[in-house]
Amino acid sequence: MAKQRLHWTLPKLSTPKQCERWSDLMPMITWELWLAREIVTDRPLPWQKRLTKLTPGRVAQAMPGVLAAIGTPANSPKLRGKSPGWEPGQQRLQRTRYPIVKKAFSRSSKKTKI
């Protein structure tokens, strides 16, 4: 049950090296969930009971709250607006034009065998 809940069997990997890497990664993720169980709060779904001792699946369910509190190392998105466009005095070159290639239409005559 634990392997399916923690998505150990989920990916369909094609090479043995990928399978080995995934199998090396899964215990680290499980260890991370075990360490995080002290800092997460139980957020059960409406049909689930509250637990005092959280399972790895319940910790994984509560991890988005921890990740939101930690934040992200990524830069904030740049503001959108009107682009500066071409600089004044910059030369614009004509685009290279190529002739259109047309496929010739041919009727194949059907020969009937008698």
C-alpha positions as a Markdown table, in Angstrom:
| # | Residue | x | y | z |
|---|---|---|---|---|
| 1 | Met | 0.0 | 0.0 | 0.0 |
| 2 | Ala | 2.8 | 2.4 | 0.8 |
| 3 | Lys | 4.5 | 2.0 | -2.5 |
| 4 | Gln | 1.3 | 3.0 | -4.4 |
| 5 | Arg | 0.4 | 5.9 | -2.1 |
| 6 | Leu | 3.8 | 7.4 | -2.4 |
| 7 | His | 3.9 | 6.9 | -6.2 |
| 8 | Trp | 6.8 | 4.5 | -6.2 |
| 9 | Thr | 5.0 | 2.3 | -8.8 |
| 10 | Leu | 3.5 | 5.2 | -10.8 |
| 11 | Pro | 6.1 | 6.1 | -13.4 |
| 12 | Lys | 6.5 | 3.9 | -16.5 |
| 13 | Leu | 10.3 | 4.2 | -17.0 |
| 14 | Ser | 11.9 | 2.8 | -20.0 |
| 15 | Thr | 15.5 | 2.1 | -19.1 |
| 16 | Pro | 17.0 | 0.3 | -16.1 |
| 17 | Lys | 19.1 | 3.4 | -15.3 |
| 18 | Gln | 15.9 | 5.5 | -15.0 |
| 19 | Cys | 14.4 | 2.9 | -12.7 |
| 20 | Glu | 17.5 | 2.8 | -10.6 |
| 21 | Arg | 17.5 | 6.6 | -10.3 |
| 22 | Trp | 13.8 | 6.6 | -9.4 |
| 23 | Ser | 14.4 | 3.9 | -6.8 |
| 24 | Asp | 17.3 | 6.0 | -5.3 |
| 25 | Leu | 15.1 | 9.1 | -5.2 |
| 26 | Met | 12.1 | 7.5 | -3.5 |
| 27 | Pro | 13.7 | 6.7 | -0.1 |
| 28 | Met | 15.0 | 10.3 | 0.0 |
| 29 | Ile | 11.5 | 11.6 | -0.6 |
| 30 | Thr | 10.1 | 9.3 | 2.1 |
| 31 | Trp | 12.8 | 10.5 | 4.5 |
| 32 | Glu | 11.9 | 14.1 | 3.7 |
| 33 | Leu | 8.3 | 13.4 | 4.5 |
| 34 | Trp | 9.3 | 11.7 | 7.8 |
| 35 | Leu | 11.3 | 14.7 | 8.8 |
| 36 | Ala | 8.6 | 17.2 | 7.8 |
| 37 | Arg | 5.9 | 15.5 | 9.9 |
| 38 | Glu | 6.8 | 17.6 | 12.9 |
| 39 | Ile | 6.2 | 21.0 | 11.1 |
| 40 | Val | 3.1 | 20.2 | 9.1 |
| 41 | Thr | -0.4 | 20.4 | 10.5 |
| 42 | Asp | -3.0 | 17.8 | 9.6 |
| 43 | Arg | -5.3 | 19.0 | 6.9 |
| 44 | Pro | -7.7 | 16.1 | 6.3 |
| 45 | Leu | -10.0 | 16.0 | 3.4 |
| 46 | Pro | -13.7 | 16.1 | 4.3 |
| 47 | Trp | -14.1 | 12.3 | 4.4 |
| 48 | Gln | -10.9 | 11.7 | 6.4 |
| 49 | Lys | -10.5 | 11.5 | 10.2 |
| 50 | Arg | -8.0 | 13.7 | 12.0 |
| 51 | Leu | -4.8 | 11.9 | 12.9 |
| 52 | Thr | -2.5 | 12.6 | 15.8 |
| 53 | Lys | 0.4 | 10.6 | 14.3 |
| 54 | Leu | 0.7 | 11.6 | 10.7 |
| 55 | Thr | 1.4 | 9.0 | 8.0 |
| 56 | Pro | 3.8 | 9.8 | 5.1 |
| 57 | Gly | 0.7 | 10.2 | 2.8 |
| 58 | Arg | -0.9 | 12.7 | 5.2 |
| 59 | Val | 2.4 | 14.6 | 5.4 |
| 60 | Ala | 2.6 | 14.7 | 1.6 |
| 61 | Gln | -1.0 | 16.0 | 1.6 |
| 62 | Ala | 0.0 | 18.9 | 3.9 |
| 63 | Met | 3.3 | 19.8 | 2.2 |
| 64 | Pro | 1.9 | 22.5 | -0.1 |
| 65 | Gly | 1.4 | 24.7 | 3.0 |
| 66 | Val | 5.0 | 24.2 | 4.0 |
| 67 | Leu | 6.2 | 25.0 | 0.5 |
| 68 | Ala | 4.1 | 28.1 | 0.3 |
| 69 | Ala | 5.5 | 29.3 | 3.7 |
| 70 | Ile | 9.1 | 28.7 | 2.5 |
| 71 | Gly | 8.7 | 30.5 | -0.7 |
| 72 | Thr | 10.6 | 30.0 | -4.0 |
| 73 | Pro | 14.1 | 30.9 | -5.1 |
| 74 | Ala | 12.8 | 32.1 | -8.4 |
| 75 | Asn | 12.6 | 35.7 | -9.3 |
| 76 | Ser | 9.3 | 37.5 | -9.4 |
| 77 | Pro | 7.7 | 37.7 | -12.9 |
| 78 | Lys | 8.5 | 40.7 | -15.0 |
| 79 | Leu | 5.8 | 43.2 | -15.6 |
| 80 | Arg | 4.1 | 43.1 | -18.9 |
| 81 | Gly | 3.4 | 46.1 | -20.9 |
| 82 | Lys | 4.1 | 47.8 | -24.2 |
| 83 | Ser | 7.3 | 46.5 | -25.7 |
| 84 | Pro | 9.9 | 49.1 | -26.7 |
| 85 | Gly | 9.8 | 48.1 | -30.4 |
| 86 | Trp | 12.3 | 49.2 | -33.0 |
| 87 | Glu | 14.8 | 51.8 | -32.0 |
| 88 | Pro | 14.6 | 55.0 | -34.0 |
| 89 | Gly | 17.0 | 54.9 | -37.0 |
| 90 | Gln | 17.4 | 51.2 | -37.0 |
| 91 | Gln | 17.5 | 49.7 | -40.5 |
| 92 | Arg | 14.9 | 47.1 | -41.3 |
| 93 | Leu | 15.8 | 44.5 | -43.9 |
| 94 | Gln | 13.3 | 43.1 | -46.4 |
| 95 | Arg | 12.4 | 39.5 | -45.7 |
| 96 | Thr | 13.8 | 37.0 | -48.2 |
| 97 | Arg | 11.0 | 35.8 | -50.4 |
| 98 | Tyr | 10.9 | 32.3 | -51.8 |
| 99 | Pro | 8.7 | 31.1 | -54.7 |
| 100 | Ile | 5.7 | 29.0 | -53.9 |
| 101 | Val | 6.1 | 25.4 | -54.7 |
| 102 | Lys | 3.0 | 23.9 | -56.3 |
| 103 | Lys | 2.3 | 20.2 | -56.7 |
| 104 | Ala | 1.2 | 19.4 | -60.3 |
| 105 | Phe | -2.2 | 17.9 | -60.6 |
| 106 | Ser | -2.3 | 14.6 | -62.5 |
| 107 | Arg | -5.3 | 12.4 | -63.3 |
| 108 | Ser | -4.5 | 8.8 | -63.3 |
| 109 | Ser | -6.5 | 6.9 | -65.8 |
| 110 | Lys | -8.0 | 3.7 | -64.5 |
| 111 | Lys | -7.5 | 0.8 | -66.7 |
| 112 | Thr | -10.1 | -1.9 | -66.5 |
| 113 | Lys | -9.2 | -5.5 | -66.9 |
| 114 | Ile | -11.5 | -7.8 | -68.7 |
